[in-house]
Amino acid sequence: ELPESLPSLDIQTGPYFAELNREYGKGLSYERAKIKYLLGRTGESPFQFVRMNCVYGGERTARHLRKKYQQRFGEIKTAQEFIDKVASISKDWGSPYLALPGDGKAYRTGDILHYELRRLNAYMDELHQRGP
């Protein structure tokens, strides 16, 4: 179960919106734009993240995930795969990455990114069904 008040940023005013909007519905390029969005959200996050029993801030965590993504770039085709294969678990330790939002609980980073992806998909679908 996720924290009740995940930080909510306005997707439309975020730095990745123009690319998301331009690439909407264009397959791989849209998926890559969504991955950039998720990395951006991680970097901007006020959460602390746990990896290999060490705690890191959002910016450092985003750099680590970006590096892992770049190493597996050819095999990661969707934002869902990015979350499942890159941003959810430490391959070396076999343990899930955790996020600490400050409410005294730890949440799986993958669960939070899945939530962000659902939120993004719903927003973009609604925006493009509505039209300009």
N, C-alpha and C positions, 0 to 999 in steps of 0.2 A: 504494500500500500504506500502510495506516495504522500509526501507532505501536503497538507491542505493548502498551503499558500506558496506554491512554487513562484519564484520571481517571474513576472509576466512582462515581456517587452512587446511593444507594438511592432509587429512584423513589418508593416508598411513603412515605418520610419527607420528601420534597421539598415545597416550598410549593405546587406545582401539582397534587399528587395528588388532593386532594378534588374539584377541578373536573374533572380527567381522568376520575375514577371516576364522578362524577355524570353527565357528558356522554357516557360511553362508548356508542358505537353510534348516536349521535343526529346523524349527518351533519355539517352545517356547524358546529354548535356544538362538536362533538367535534374537528373539524379545527382550529378556532380555539384550543381548549384545548391541542392539540398544538403549535401555533405558539407560544403563550405559554410552554410548557415548553421548546421549543428556544431561544427568546430568553433564558429564565432560565438554561439551561445555558450559553449563550454568556456571559452576564453573570457567572456564577460561575466561569468557566473560568480556570485559572492560565496558559493559553496567551497568547502575544502574537499579534496579528493584523496582517497587512499589507494595507493598502488604499492605492492610489495612491502606492506607494513610501514610505509612512509606517507606522510601527509603533504600534499602539494596544493597550491592555489590553482584557480581556473586557467590562468594564462599558461603556466608551466604544463598543466595537464593537456591543454589544447595543443601545445607544441609537440608533446609526446605522441598524442593521437595522430597529429598531422604527419609526423615522421613514420609511424607505423602504417598509415594509409598510403603514403608515398612508396613505401617498400612493397606493398601489395596492390599497387594501383591497377595493374592489369587484370587482377582477378576480382576486384571489388567493382561491381556494376551498378549497385543501387544503394540508396541511403540505408535501407534495411540491412543489407549485407555489411555496410560500414559499421552499423551498431553491433550486429551479431558477431562479426569476425574481427573487428578492430577495437571497438570502444567498450566492450562488455567484460572482457576477461584478460588477465595476464597470461599469455602463452607460456612464459617461463615458470611462473609460480602455479598456474592452474587455478588461481583464485579470482573471483569477480572484483572488478574495480568498484569502489564504493564512493558515494557522495555524502558529505556531512553538511546539511543545511543550517546547523546550529540549533536544532530543536531537540538535541540529545539522542537522535536516532541516526542510523546509517541506512542509506538506500542504495540499491544497485544502480550504478551509473547508467547501465543499459536500459533499465526501466524508465529512468528520467528522460533519456534521449528518445526512447520509443514514444513517451508522452509528447515530447516536443515535436517529433515527426508527425504524429497524428494531428496535433494542433496546427502545424504548418500545412499539411495536406488539406485539412478541412478549410482553412482560411483561403488557400490558393484556389481550391475547387470552387468555393462559393464566389470568390472574386471574379473568376473567369466565367462562371455560369451567369452572373449578373450582367457582365459586360462592362464597358467603360462608362 
